[in-house]
């Protein structure tokens, strides 16, 4: 009512004062000023209210932002700690793998050295076996050569001034029991190329007969048998000694 009265009073006053030509212009101008003043007042009130609301919202939102900032900081710290832990685990894993590889490499080197030594030992043993085999072959060849020489060669013996010629094979037929060479019967080769033995020549003919044929066809008398037994013992001719012991003497004079 007050606003209407004011408008009316102003309108009326201005209408009266300005005359009939300005009757409509007065109210319009007054109404425009009124509107402008009201809009300005509302804008001031709105700005004040908005500013107050903004301040209040800022005051209310500050703890939330600080809490969020603290959470972010905690997350960052947890991430950095997790990263450091993973880095430490990775470093430990690398060190463990390195140690494992070094141990395996050392073991491989030791096993290789042992294998080399084993191979070398086997090679040495193989070469030694080959050398032993070669030496055995040479020894066998020598034995074979000696056997051939004994079977084909001849030997001259001077027994008490009588020369006997016989083959080496015959003379060595009873080599295990008849020891004419070596021991007390030293070999003495004379100027004629014969080996000299100062023994009974008559009995030695019977000895050669036994060595050739394994028997003596005839012994003339007991004396010859006794002398032959003595010579057989001198030559350590066991086979002939046994043969003479088994020979009957009933027909010997």
MDAnalysis code that builds the backbone (N, CA, C; Angstrom):
import MDAnalysis as mda
import numpy as np

u = mda.Universe.empty(759, n_residues=253, atom_resindex=np.repeat(np.arange(253), 3), trajectory=True)
u.add_TopologyAttr("name", ["N", "CA", "C"] * 253)
u.add_TopologyAttr("resid", np.arange(1, 254))
u.add_TopologyAttr("resname", ["UNK", "UNK", "UNK", "UNK", "UNK", "UNK", "UNK", "UNK", "UNK", "UNK", "UNK", "UNK", "UNK", "UNK", "UNK", "UNK", "UNK", "UNK", "UNK", "UNK", "UNK", "UNK", "UNK", "UNK", "UNK", "UNK", "UNK", "UNK", "UNK", "UNK", "UNK", "UNK", "UNK", "UNK", "UNK", "UNK", "UNK", "UNK", "UNK", "UNK", "UNK", "UNK", "UNK", "UNK", "UNK", "UNK", "UNK", "UNK", "UNK", "UNK", "UNK", "UNK", "UNK", "UNK", "UNK", "UNK", "UNK", "UNK", "UNK", "UNK", "UNK", "UNK", "UNK", "UNK", "UNK", "UNK", "UNK", "UNK", "UNK", "UNK", "UNK", "UNK", "UNK", "UNK", "UNK", "UNK", "UNK", "UNK", "UNK", "UNK", "UNK", "UNK", "UNK", "UNK", "UNK", "UNK", "UNK", "UNK", "UNK", "UNK", "UNK", "UNK", "UNK", "UNK", "UNK", "UNK", "UNK", "UNK", "UNK", "UNK", "UNK", "UNK", "UNK", "UNK", "UNK", "UNK", "UNK", "UNK", "UNK", "UNK", "UNK", "UNK", "UNK", "UNK", "UNK", "UNK", "UNK", "UNK", "UNK", "UNK", "UNK", "UNK", "UNK", "UNK", "UNK", "UNK", "UNK", "UNK", "UNK", "UNK", "UNK", "UNK", "UNK", "UNK", "UNK", "UNK", "UNK", "UNK", "UNK", "UNK", "UNK", "UNK", "UNK", "UNK", "UNK", "UNK", "UNK", "UNK", "UNK", "UNK", "UNK", "UNK", "UNK", "UNK", "UNK", "UNK", "UNK", "UNK", "UNK", "UNK", "UNK", "UNK", "UNK", "UNK", "UNK", "UNK", "UNK", "UNK", "UNK", "UNK", "UNK", "UNK", "UNK", "UNK", "UNK", "UNK", "UNK", "UNK", "UNK", "UNK", "UNK", "UNK", "UNK", "UNK", "UNK", "UNK", "UNK", "UNK", "UNK", "UNK", "UNK", "UNK", "UNK", "UNK", "UNK", "UNK", "UNK", "UNK", "UNK", "UNK", "UNK", "UNK", "UNK", "UNK", "UNK", "UNK", "UNK", "UNK", "UNK", "UNK", "UNK", "UNK", "UNK", "UNK", "UNK", "UNK", "UNK", "UNK", "UNK", "UNK", "UNK", "UNK", "UNK", "UNK", "UNK", "UNK", "UNK", "UNK", "UNK", "UNK", "UNK", "UNK", "UNK", "UNK", "UNK", "UNK", "UNK", "UNK", "UNK", "UNK", "UNK", "UNK", "UNK", "UNK", "UNK", "UNK", "UNK", "UNK", "UNK", "UNK", "UNK", "UNK", "UNK"])
u.atoms.positions = np.array([
    [0.824, -1.195, 0.000],
    [0.000, 0.000, 0.000],
    [0.849, 1.231, 0.000],
    [1.985, 1.133, 0.746],
    [2.891, 2.288, 0.804],
    [3.508, 2.553, -0.524],
    [3.924, 1.403, -1.218],
    [4.540, 1.571, -2.531],
    [3.552, 2.176, -3.519],
    [2.288, 1.708, -3.450],
    [1.269, 2.263, -4.368],
    [1.040, 3.727, -4.095],
    [0.981, 4.066, -2.829],
    [0.784, 5.467, -2.480],
    [1.926, 6.317, -2.957],
    [3.126, 5.767, -2.807],
    [4.298, 6.560, -3.262],
    [4.263, 6.775, -4.743],
    [3.938, 5.683, -5.458],
    [3.853, 5.825, -6.907],
    [2.754, 6.816, -7.296],
    [1.662, 6.660, -6.584],
    [0.550, 7.562, -6.890],
    [0.908, 8.990, -6.607],
    [1.477, 9.220, -5.425],
    [1.841, 10.591, -5.047],
    [2.830, 11.176, -6.023],
    [3.844, 10.398, -6.369],
    [4.841, 10.930, -7.316],
    [4.246, 11.176, -8.684],
    [3.464, 10.181, -9.054],
    [2.841, 10.308, -10.378],
    [1.994, 11.566, -10.422],
    [1.153, 11.647, -9.395],
    [0.234, 12.777, -9.323],
    [0.997, 14.064, -9.242],
    [2.001, 14.160, -8.434],
    [2.766, 15.382, -8.232],
    [3.439, 15.780, -9.529],
    [4.035, 14.824, -10.133],
    [4.734, 15.163, -11.361],
    [3.754, 15.524, -12.477],
    [2.626, 14.861, -12.448],
    [1.621, 15.188, -13.462],
    [1.108, 16.619, -13.308],
    [0.902, 16.954, -12.058],
    [0.418, 18.284, -11.816],
    [1.490, 19.305, -12.120],
    [2.670, 18.985, -11.775],
    [3.759, 19.964, -11.918],
    [4.160, 20.152, -13.377],
    [4.131, 19.019, -14.125],
    [4.644, 19.073, -15.489],
    [3.596, 19.439, -16.523],
    [2.381, 19.404, -16.138],
    [1.334, 19.774, -17.084],
    [0.760, 18.539, -17.747],
    [-0.262, 18.840, -18.654],
    [-0.974, 17.736, -19.287],
    [-0.115, 16.954, -20.255],
    [0.909, 17.607, -20.923],
    [1.754, 16.896, -21.901],
    [2.699, 15.896, -21.287],
    [3.052, 16.156, -20.063],
    [3.997, 15.224, -19.383],
    [3.291, 14.282, -18.421],
    [2.011, 14.090, -18.595],
    [1.233, 13.306, -17.639],
    [1.649, 11.840, -17.672],
    [1.914, 11.250, -18.860],
    [2.274, 9.829, -18.943],
    [3.769, 9.589, -18.738],
    [4.559, 10.553, -19.069],
    [6.006, 10.366, -18.919],
    [6.429, 10.277, -17.469],
    [5.736, 10.959, -16.630],
    [6.126, 10.940, -15.207],
    [5.981, 9.579, -14.589],
    [4.831, 8.947, -14.723],
    [4.687, 7.615, -14.106],
    [5.658, 6.593, -14.669],
    [5.941, 6.616, -15.974],
    [6.856, 5.644, -16.567],
    [8.251, 5.810, -16.022],
    [8.696, 6.995, -15.908],
    [10.039, 7.239, -15.369],
    [10.136, 6.804, -13.936],
    [9.102, 7.085, -13.171],
    [9.114, 6.692, -11.749],
    [9.139, 5.172, -11.649],
    [8.335, 4.492, -12.506],
    [8.267, 3.031, -12.462],
    [9.613, 2.407, -12.851],
    [10.289, 3.019, -13.848],
    [11.594, 2.525, -14.270],
    [12.603, 2.655, -13.148],
    [12.621, 3.745, -12.454],
    [13.542, 3.957, -11.336],
    [13.253, 2.971, -10.223],
    [11.977, 2.741, -10.012],
    [11.597, 1.775, -8.963],
    [12.135, 0.390, -9.283],
    [11.922, -0.008, -10.532],
    [12.410, -1.324, -10.937],
    [13.914, -1.435, -10.817],
    [14.592, -0.358, -11.257],
    [16.057, -0.401, -11.177],
    [16.538, -0.513, -9.754],
    [15.886, 0.247, -8.852],
    [16.286, 0.188, -7.430],
    [16.018, -1.180, -6.837],
    [14.873, -1.772, -7.174],
    [14.553, -3.104, -6.633],
    [15.515, -4.185, -7.159],
    [15.813, -4.090, -8.464],
    [16.751, -5.073, -9.043],
    [18.120, -4.948, -8.422],
    [18.566, -3.716, -8.191],
    [19.881, -3.513, -7.561],
    [19.911, -4.078, -6.159],
    [18.818, -3.850, -5.412],
    [18.750, -4.349, -4.035],
    [18.785, -5.865, -4.020],
    [17.999, -6.481, -4.921],
    [17.988, -7.942, -4.985],
    [19.344, -8.491, -5.376],
    [20.058, -7.778, -6.293],
    [21.392, -8.245, -6.709],
    [22.378, -8.186, -5.564],
    [22.259, -7.101, -4.745],
    [23.142, -6.975, -3.583],
    [22.857, -8.067, -2.582],
    [21.548, -8.292, -2.331],
    [21.188, -9.339, -1.385],
    [21.630, -10.710, -1.891],
    [21.425, -10.910, -3.220],
    [21.837, -12.192, -3.794],
    [23.323, -12.391, -3.709],
    [24.079, -11.311, -4.015],
    [25.552, -11.408, -3.944],
    [26.000, -11.672, -2.540],
    [25.375, -11.010, -1.608],
    [25.749, -11.219, -0.203],
    [25.447, -12.632, 0.218],
    [24.262, -13.123, -0.196],
    [23.880, -14.483, 0.168],
    [24.795, -15.502, -0.482],
    [25.136, -15.245, -1.780],
    [26.033, -16.165, -2.496],
    [27.400, -16.200, -1.881],
    [27.900, -15.028, -1.509],
    [29.219, -14.957, -0.867],
    [29.224, -15.683, 0.442],
    [28.151, -15.505, 1.216],
    [28.058, -16.185, 2.514],
    [27.975, -17.685, 2.313],
    [27.164, -18.087, 1.280],
    [27.024, -19.516, 1.015],
    [28.336, -20.109, 0.568],
    [29.082, -19.340, -0.276],
    [30.381, -19.832, -0.754],
    [31.347, -19.996, 0.371],
    [31.355, -19.033, 1.278],
    [32.250, -19.121, 2.440],
    [31.905, -20.316, 3.279],
    [30.560, -20.514, 3.484],
    [30.145, -21.643, 4.323],
    [30.516, -22.969, 3.676],
    [30.288, -23.047, 2.308],
    [30.641, -24.284, 1.615],
    [32.135, -24.543, 1.679],
    [32.914, -23.448, 1.560],
    [34.373, -23.615, 1.650],
    [34.773, -24.090, 3.025],
    [34.115, -23.491, 4.027],
    [34.439, -23.910, 5.399],
    [34.045, -25.356, 5.630],
    [32.896, -25.761, 5.009],
    [32.436, -27.130, 5.217],
    [33.271, -28.129, 4.408],
    [33.731, -27.680, 3.218],
    [34.458, -28.607, 2.362],
    [35.934, -28.696, 2.716],
    [36.474, -27.799, 3.475],
    [37.908, -27.831, 3.813],
    [38.321, -29.106, 4.540],
    [37.660, -29.594, 5.588],
    [38.052, -30.850, 6.254],
    [38.017, -32.045, 5.305],
    [37.044, -32.080, 4.401],
    [36.957, -33.190, 3.448],
    [38.153, -33.198, 2.516],
    [38.507, -31.982, 2.027],
    [39.665, -31.902, 1.153],
    [40.947, -32.279, 1.885],
    [41.058, -31.830, 3.132],
    [42.243, -32.201, 3.914],
    [42.292, -33.709, 4.156],
    [41.157, -34.322, 4.439],
    [41.095, -35.765, 4.641],
    [41.477, -36.503, 3.370],
    [40.930, -35.972, 2.235],
    [41.280, -36.582, 0.961],
    [42.770, -36.448, 0.673],
    [43.318, -35.283, 1.032],
    [44.764, -35.068, 0.844],
    [45.574, -36.036, 1.699],
    [45.125, -36.245, 2.947],
    [45.808, -37.197, 3.832],
    [45.725, -38.601, 3.257],
    [44.532, -38.962, 2.733],
    [44.379, -40.279, 2.127],
    [45.305, -40.443, 0.931],
    [45.348, -39.395, 0.117],
    [46.242, -39.462, -1.044],
    [47.693, -39.626, -0.628],
    [48.084, -38.877, 0.421],
    [49.459, -38.994, 0.923],
    [49.732, -40.402, 1.446],
    [48.747, -40.971, 2.164],
    [48.921, -42.338, 2.679],
    [49.026, -43.333, 1.537],
    [48.198, -43.175, 0.519],
    [48.271, -44.067, -0.633],
    [49.619, -43.952, -1.327],
    [50.117, -42.721, -1.455],
    [51.415, -42.518, -2.073],
    [52.523, -43.187, -1.258],
    [52.441, -43.067, 0.078],
    [53.438, -43.689, 0.955],
    [53.372, -45.211, 0.855],
    [52.123, -45.744, 0.830],
    [51.972, -47.194, 0.693],
    [52.514, -47.675, -0.654],
    [52.258, -46.914, -1.696],
    [52.766, -47.283, -3.031],
    [54.292, -47.276, -3.057],
    [54.883, -46.227, -2.469],
    [56.342, -46.144, -2.433],
    [56.938, -47.275, -1.606],
    [56.276, -47.622, -0.473],
    [56.752, -48.728, 0.356],
    [56.630, -50.054, -0.389],
    [55.504, -50.265, -1.069],
    [55.325, -51.482, -1.858],
    [56.364, -51.571, -2.961],
    [56.633, -50.434, -3.603],
    [57.645, -50.396, -4.656],
    [59.024, -50.731, -4.104],
    [59.351, -50.174, -2.920],
    [60.643, -50.459, -2.282],
    [60.750, -51.933, -1.896],
    [59.627, -52.501, -1.376],
    [59.634, -53.919, -1.002],
    [59.841, -54.807, -2.225],
    [59.143, -54.475, -3.310],
    [59.311, -55.273, -4.526],
    [60.724, -55.148, -5.079],
    [61.280, -53.945, -4.982],
    [62.655, -53.748, -5.444],
    [63.631, -54.565, -4.602],
    [63.409, -54.605, -3.273],
    [64.270, -55.403, -2.391],
    [64.122, -56.894, -2.699],
    [62.871, -57.339, -2.926],
    [62.646, -58.747, -3.268],
    [63.322, -59.110, -4.586],
    [63.212, -58.204, -5.554],
    [63.832, -58.452, -6.852],
    [65.351, -58.503, -6.739],
    [65.903, -57.592, -5.937],
    [67.355, -57.590, -5.715],
    [67.816, -58.883, -5.050],
    [67.053, -59.339, -4.032],
    [67.398, -60.591, -3.351],
    [67.281, -61.779, -4.297],
    [66.226, -61.762, -5.153],
    [66.042, -62.851, -6.117],
    [67.186, -62.892, -7.119],
    [67.620, -61.715, -7.582],
    [68.741, -61.653, -8.528],
    [70.014, -62.174, -7.874],
    [70.260, -61.770, -6.620],
    [71.450, -62.251, -5.903],
    [71.396, -63.757, -5.708],
    [70.204, -64.279, -5.406],
    [70.051, -65.731, -5.219],
    [70.317, -66.482, -6.518],
    [69.740, -65.962, -7.622],
    [69.960, -66.603, -8.916],
    [71.424, -66.528, -9.333],
    [72.063, -65.400, -9.046],
    [73.480, -65.247, -9.375],
    [74.325, -66.256, -8.611],
    [74.045, -66.393, -7.299],
    [74.770, -67.365, -6.490],
    [74.527, -68.776, -6.991],
    [73.274, -69.070, -7.380],
    [72.943, -70.397, -7.889],
    [73.694, -70.685, -9.188],
    [73.733, -69.688, -10.078],
    [74.445, -69.863, -11.340],
    [75.942, -70.036, -11.116],
    [76.518, -69.261, -10.187],
    [77.943, -69.399, -9.891],
    [78.243, -70.781, -9.309],
    [77.353, -71.267, -8.418],
    [77.546, -72.597, -7.835],
    [77.451, -73.679, -8.909],
    [76.453, -73.558, -9.792],
    [76.303, -74.539, -10.864],
    [77.497, -74.504, -11.809],
    [77.996, -73.289, -12.100],
    [79.157, -73.180, -12.978],
    [80.390, -73.808, -12.332],
    [80.572, -73.565, -11.031],
    [81.704, -74.150, -10.312],
    [81.604, -75.668, -10.301],
    [80.395, -76.173, -10.036],
    [80.183, -77.625, -10.037],
    [80.456, -78.218, -11.413],
    [80.012, -77.512, -12.467],
    [80.242, -77.999, -13.830],
    [81.734, -78.050, -14.151],
    [82.477, -77.026, -13.703],
    [83.926, -77.008, -13.946],
    [84.601, -78.161, -13.214],
    [84.200, -78.386, -11.947],
    [84.788, -79.486, -11.176],
    [84.471, -80.833, -11.828],
    [83.214, -81.013, -12.256],
    [82.842, -82.273, -12.910],
    [83.610, -82.462, -14.212],
    [83.830, -81.361, -14.952],
    [84.588, -81.453, -16.200],
    [86.038, -81.840, -15.935],
    [86.633, -81.271, -14.874],
    [88.007, -81.621, -14.513],
    [88.101, -83.086, -14.111],
    [87.108, -83.542, -13.331],
    [87.090, -84.952, -12.944],
    [86.936, -85.849, -14.171],
    [86.095, -85.435, -15.110],
    [85.910, -86.211, -16.334],
    [87.206, -86.263, -17.138],
    [87.912, -85.124, -17.221],
    [89.185, -85.089, -17.930],
    [90.195, -86.037, -17.278],
    [90.263, -85.985, -15.935],
    [91.181, -86.877, -15.230],
    [90.807, -88.340, -15.454],
    [89.505, -88.627, -15.455],
    [89.050, -89.996, -15.685],
    [89.443, -90.458, -17.082],
    [89.200, -89.593, -18.083],
    [89.558, -89.941, -19.463],
    [91.059, -90.154, -19.588],
    [91.845, -89.263, -18.951],
    [93.305, -89.389, -19.012],
    [93.766, -90.686, -18.371],
    [93.157, -91.025, -17.233],
    [93.513, -92.268, -16.557],
    [93.181, -93.465, -17.440],
    [91.987, -93.443, -18.059],
    [91.602, -94.546, -18.942],
    [92.530, -94.635, -20.144],
    [92.923, -93.478, -20.686],
    [93.857, -93.488, -21.810],
    [95.209, -94.056, -21.402],
    [95.689, -93.631, -20.213],
    [96.970, -94.154, -19.731],
    [96.892, -95.666, -19.535],
    [95.775, -96.122, -18.940],
    [95.615, -97.560, -18.743],
    [95.533, -98.289, -20.079],
    [94.859, -97.668, -21.047],
    [94.751, -98.303, -22.367],
    [96.116, -98.404, -23.031],
    [96.895, -97.306, -22.963],
    [98.233, -97.341, -23.547],
    [99.127, -98.346, -22.836],
    [98.974, -98.431, -21.498],
    [99.764, -99.409, -20.752],
    [99.379, -100.825, -21.159],
    [98.077, -101.052, -21.356],
    [97.622, -102.371, -21.816],
    [98.202, -102.694, -23.186],
    [98.196, -101.677, -24.058],
    [98.762, -101.882, -25.397],
    [100.253, -102.193, -25.314],
    [100.981, -101.433, -24.462],
    [102.415, -101.682, -24.315],
    [102.677, -103.073, -23.750],
    [101.872, -103.455, -22.736],
    [102.033, -104.801, -22.169],
    [101.754, -105.868, -23.224],
    [100.730, -105.635, -24.042],
    [100.397, -106.592, -25.090],
    [101.524, -106.682, -26.110],
    [102.086, -105.517, -26.467],
    [103.202, -105.525, -27.404],
    [104.410, -106.272, -26.829],
    [104.677, -106.015, -25.528],
    [105.780, -106.726, -24.892],
    [105.520, -108.220, -24.853],
    [104.264, -108.610, -24.601],
    [103.915, -110.030, -24.586],
    [104.088, -110.647, -25.965],
    [103.714, -109.877, -27.001],
    [103.904, -110.375, -28.368],
    [105.382, -110.592, -28.669],
    [106.206, -109.597, -28.257],
    [107.641, -109.738, -28.482],
    [108.205, -110.951, -27.731],
    [107.719, -111.126, -26.472],
    [108.185, -112.286, -25.696],
    [107.751, -113.595, -26.366],
    [106.506, -113.653, -26.845],
    [106.028, -114.854, -27.525],
    [106.819, -115.110, -28.807],
    [107.128, -114.034, -29.520],
    [107.925, -114.196, -30.739],
    [109.306, -114.752, -30.417],
    [109.876, -114.260, -29.320],
    [111.199, -114.756, -28.913],
    [111.133, -116.234, -28.539],
    [110.061, -116.588, -27.785],
    [109.904, -117.992, -27.403],
    [109.752, -118.864, -28.645],
    [108.912, -118.395, -29.590],
    [108.717, -119.160, -30.824],
    [110.021, -119.277, -31.599],
    [110.781, -118.170, -31.625],
    [112.058, -118.201, -32.321],
    [113.028, -119.177, -31.658],
    [113.018, -119.180, -30.311],
    [113.893, -120.109, -29.585],
    [113.487, -121.560, -29.842],
    [112.167, -121.788, -29.894],
    [111.697, -123.162, -30.137],
    [112.126, -123.632, -31.519],
    [111.969, -122.727, -32.502],
    [112.372, -123.088, -33.866],
    [113.871, -123.366, -33.925],
    [114.636, -122.519, -33.227],
    [116.091, -122.705, -33.221],
    [116.472, -124.023, -32.561],
    [115.753, -124.367, -31.493],
    [116.053, -125.624, -30.807],
    [115.714, -126.828, -31.672],
    [114.612, -126.680, -32.432],
    [114.203, -127.812, -33.253],
    [115.093, -128.003, -34.492],
    [115.666, -126.941, -34.951],
    [116.466, -127.020, -36.181],
    [117.979, -126.964, -35.918],
    [118.385, -126.418, -34.766],
    [119.803, -126.250, -34.508],
    [120.428, -127.521, -33.912],
    [121.752, -127.548, -33.944],
    [122.487, -128.692, -33.372],
    [123.481, -128.167, -32.344],
    [123.963, -129.117, -31.542],
    [124.859, -128.752, -30.449],
    [125.940, -129.821, -30.311],
    [127.156, -129.353, -30.109],
    [128.276, -130.285, -29.924],
    [128.643, -130.335, -28.445],
    [128.774, -131.558, -27.925],
    [129.129, -131.781, -26.527],
    [130.406, -132.638, -26.460],
    [131.301, -132.197, -25.645],
    [132.535, -132.957, -25.373],
    [132.403, -133.564, -23.987],
    [132.087, -134.869, -23.956],
    [131.875, -135.568, -22.685],
    [133.098, -136.461, -22.425],
    [133.976, -135.996, -21.540],
    [135.168, -136.785, -21.165],
    [136.079, -137.070, -22.334],
    [136.113, -136.186, -23.362],
    [136.971, -136.365, -24.514],
    [136.291, -136.948, -25.718],
    [135.050, -137.383, -25.573],
    [134.288, -137.941, -26.692],
    [133.277, -136.900, -27.161],
    [133.230, -136.648, -28.484],
    [132.334, -135.628, -29.043],
    [130.993, -136.262, -29.381],
    [129.951, -135.628, -28.904],
    [128.577, -136.017, -29.224],
    [127.905, -134.821, -29.924],
    [127.232, -135.121, -30.998],
    [126.458, -134.083, -31.696],
    [124.990, -134.461, -31.646],
    [124.156, -133.545, -31.175],
    [122.719, -133.794, -31.046],
    [121.966, -132.489, -31.292],
    [120.672, -132.615, -31.480],
    [119.852, -131.412, -31.702],
    [119.505, -130.763, -30.361],
    [119.289, -129.512, -30.448],
    [118.882, -128.781, -29.231],
    [117.529, -129.284, -28.748],
    [116.656, -129.631, -29.699],
    [115.340, -130.134, -29.313],
    [115.459, -131.427, -28.505],
    [116.366, -132.314, -28.908],
    [116.555, -133.566, -28.159],
    [117.138, -133.295, -26.789],
    [118.087, -132.399, -26.742],
    [118.771, -132.129, -25.483],
    [117.858, -131.433, -24.471],
    [116.870, -130.711, -24.987],
    [115.953, -129.977, -24.083],
    [114.591, -130.650, -23.968],
    [114.473, -131.880, -24.448],
    [113.195, -132.579, -24.384],
    [112.756, -132.788, -22.953],
    [113.706, -133.066, -22.080],
    [113.409, -133.258, -20.648],
    [114.018, -132.094, -19.853],
    [113.746, -130.879, -20.361],
    [114.381, -129.714, -19.728],
    [113.912, -129.499, -18.298],
    [112.716, -130.011, -17.976],
    [112.210, -129.810, -16.618],
    [112.930, -130.701, -15.605],
    [113.553, -131.788, -16.093],
    [114.233, -132.704, -15.154],
    [115.718, -132.861, -15.451],
    [116.093, -132.689, -16.711],
    [117.491, -132.866, -17.085],
    [118.174, -131.495, -17.139],
    [119.075, -131.254, -16.206],
    [119.708, -129.949, -16.070],
    [121.201, -130.095, -16.382],
    [121.485, -130.177, -17.679],
    [122.882, -130.274, -18.057],
    [123.559, -128.906, -18.055],
    [122.762, -127.828, -18.289],
    [123.308, -126.474, -18.288],
    [122.865, -125.739, -17.029],
    [123.744, -124.943, -16.503],
    [123.442, -124.183, -15.307],
    [123.731, -124.958, -14.050],
    [123.689, -124.260, -12.939],
    [123.949, -124.893, -11.652],
    [125.397, -125.348, -11.565],
    [125.643, -126.550, -11.074],
    [127.020, -127.037, -10.941],
    [127.631, -127.432, -12.275],
    [126.778, -127.534, -13.336],
    [127.272, -127.945, -14.640],
    [127.443, -126.715, -15.518],
    [128.408, -125.902, -15.238],
    [128.634, -124.675, -15.996],
    [129.057, -125.008, -17.418],
    [128.512, -124.216, -18.345],
    [128.829, -124.409, -19.746],
    [130.251, -123.914, -20.037],
    [131.073, -124.776, -20.628],
    [132.444, -124.407, -20.973],
    [132.682, -124.800, -22.422],
    [132.663, -123.802, -23.281],
    [132.805, -124.051, -24.712],
    [134.299, -124.049, -25.072],
    [134.778, -125.135, -25.681],
    [136.197, -125.252, -26.029],
    [136.520, -124.633, -27.371],
    [137.805, -124.819, -27.790],
    [138.255, -124.259, -29.060],
    [137.589, -124.914, -30.250],
    [137.166, -126.170, -30.114],
    [136.494, -126.870, -31.209],
    [135.014, -126.526, -31.309],
    [134.544, -125.653, -30.442],
    [133.138, -125.241, -30.474],
    [132.220, -126.141, -29.697],
    [132.761, -127.119, -28.962],
    [131.940, -128.056, -28.200],
    [131.930, -127.651, -26.730],
    [130.824, -127.927, -26.089],
    [130.716, -127.670, -24.654],
    [131.301, -128.875, -23.911],
    [132.262, -128.617, -23.063],
    [133.002, -129.686, -22.387],
    [132.399, -129.990, -21.028],
    [132.217, -131.327, -20.773],
    [131.777, -131.817, -19.466],
    [132.683, -132.999, -19.099],
    [133.316, -132.920, -17.999],
    [134.246, -133.968, -17.584],
    [133.475, -135.098, -16.895],
    [132.731, -135.877, -17.718],
    [131.927, -136.982, -17.191],
    [132.160, -138.252, -18.036],
    [131.466, -139.313, -17.651],
    [131.600, -140.629, -18.301],
    [130.952, -140.597, -19.678],
    [131.784, -140.801, -20.718],
    [131.283, -140.763, -22.091],
    [130.463, -141.993, -22.424],
    [130.822, -143.167, -21.890],
    [130.082, -144.391, -22.199],
    [128.637, -144.300, -21.714],
    [128.448, -143.786, -20.538],
    [127.075, -143.662, -20.001],
    [126.281, -142.572, -20.718],
    [126.958, -141.564, -21.228],
    [126.226, -140.446, -21.864],
    [125.550, -140.903, -23.153],
    [126.131, -141.925, -23.816],
    [125.469, -142.467, -24.999],
    [124.115, -143.068, -24.648],
    [124.023, -143.783, -23.507],
    [122.731, -144.308, -23.059],
    [121.761, -143.168, -22.706],
    [122.304, -142.111, -22.137],
    [121.452, -140.958, -21.763],
    [120.817, -140.346, -23.018],
    [121.640, -140.163, -24.089],
    [121.097, -139.618, -25.326],
    [120.053, -140.557, -25.940],
    [120.294, -141.859, -25.841],
    [119.328, -142.820, -26.361],
    [117.987, -142.679, -25.659],
    [118.020, -142.544, -24.345],
    [116.769, -142.381, -23.582],
    [116.089, -141.061, -23.936],
    [116.895, -140.008, -24.146],
    [116.310, -138.712, -24.468],
    [115.654, -138.719, -25.842],
    [116.213, -139.473, -26.789],
    [115.640, -139.529, -28.132],
    [114.371, -140.396, -28.173],
    [114.420, -141.587, -27.519],
    [113.365, -142.584, -27.694],
    [112.521, -142.843, -26.443],
    [112.948, -142.352, -25.302],
    [112.200, -142.584, -24.069],
    [112.471, -143.948, -23.456],
    [113.442, -144.677, -23.991],
    [113.793, -145.990, -23.450],
    [115.226, -146.356, -23.856],
    [115.758, -147.396, -23.176],
    [117.087, -147.942, -23.517],
    [116.893, -149.414, -23.855],
    [117.263, -149.753, -25.069],
    [116.983, -151.121, -25.509],
    [117.801, -152.166, -24.744],
    [119.033, -151.871, -24.448],
    [119.851, -152.897, -23.764],
    [120.910, -152.231, -22.896],
    [120.951, -152.719, -21.659],
    [122.018, -152.313, -20.734],
    [122.858, -153.571, -20.502],
    [124.106, -153.555, -20.855],
    [124.897, -154.802, -20.867],
    [125.017, -155.503, -19.523],
    [125.192, -154.783, -18.434],
    [125.407, -155.456, -17.150],
    [124.990, -154.543, -16.001],
    [125.061, -155.137, -14.799],
    [124.675, -154.388, -13.601],
    [125.584, -153.198, -13.374],
    [126.863, -153.366, -13.691],
    [127.806, -152.274, -13.470],
    [127.429, -151.061, -14.316],
    [127.096, -151.334, -15.573],
    [126.699, -150.229, -16.457],
    [125.446, -149.542, -15.921],
    [124.509, -150.373, -15.413],
    [123.285, -149.786, -14.842],
    [123.619, -148.912, -13.649],
    [124.526, -149.357, -12.789],
    [124.900, -148.580, -11.616],
    [125.586, -147.276, -12.033],
    [126.521, -147.390, -13.012],
    [127.204, -146.176, -13.471],
    [126.216, -145.208, -14.137],
    [125.264, -145.781, -14.898],
    [124.262, -144.944, -15.559],
    [123.364, -144.246, -14.536],
    [123.021, -144.984, -13.468],
    [122.207, -144.374, -12.405],
    [122.967, -143.230, -11.740],
    [124.276, -143.435, -11.527],
    [125.094, -142.381, -10.923],
    [125.142, -141.138, -11.819],
    [125.326, -141.338, -13.150],
    [125.379, -140.197, -14.068],
    [124.031, -139.476, -14.144],
    [122.944, -140.257, -14.093],
    [121.612, -139.646, -14.134],
    [121.382, -138.769, -12.908],
    [121.842, -139.226, -11.754],
    [121.713, -138.413, -10.543],
    [122.593, -137.156, -10.634],
    [123.774, -137.311, -11.302],
    [124.661, -136.161, -11.437],
    [124.003, -135.065, -12.282],
    [123.311, -135.500, -13.328],
    [122.630, -134.536, -14.193],
    [121.219, -134.181, -13.704],
    [120.835, -134.711, -12.557],
    [119.481, -134.478, -12.020],
    [118.406, -134.899, -13.030],
    [118.665, -136.015, -13.708],
    [117.763, -136.523, -14.738],
    [116.751, -137.444, -14.071],
    [115.679, -136.855, -13.507],
    [114.716, -137.598, -12.707],
    [113.997, -138.672, -13.525],
    [113.659, -138.353, -14.761],
    [112.934, -139.322, -15.582],
    [113.759, -140.580, -15.812],
    [115.056, -140.429, -16.074],
    [115.932, -141.577, -16.287],
    [116.146, -142.348, -14.991],
    [116.271, -141.646, -13.874],
    [116.440, -142.309, -12.574],
    [115.239, -143.206, -12.298],
    [114.045, -142.678, -12.512],
    [112.822, -143.467, -12.295],
    [112.776, -144.671, -13.234],
    [113.157, -144.461, -14.473],
    [113.165, -145.559, -15.450],
    [114.123, -146.667, -15.035],
    [115.317, -146.319, -14.560],
    [116.308, -147.329, -14.149],
    [115.845, -148.079, -12.915],
    [115.159, -147.372, -12.006],
    [114.663, -148.041, -10.791],
    [113.598, -149.075, -11.135],
    [112.792, -148.811, -12.139],
    [111.740, -149.751, -12.528],
    [112.253, -150.854, -13.436],
    [113.474, -150.721, -13.950],
    [114.008, -151.710, -14.892],
    [114.463, -152.967, -14.137],
    [113.958, -154.171, -14.506],
    [114.375, -155.399, -13.816],
    [115.859, -155.693, -14.087],
    [116.514, -156.225, -13.132],
    [117.938, -156.534, -13.247],
    [118.216, -158.047, -13.191],
    [117.161, -158.826, -13.346],
    [117.330, -160.283, -13.201],
    [118.209, -160.883, -14.263],
    [118.202, -160.316, -15.466],
    [118.985, -160.896, -16.552],
    [120.341, -160.206, -16.728],
    [120.590, -159.193, -15.853],
    [121.859, -158.492, -15.963],
    [122.951, -159.243, -15.225],
    [124.072, -159.323, -15.839],
    [125.207, -160.033, -15.209],
    [126.025, -159.052, -14.370],
])
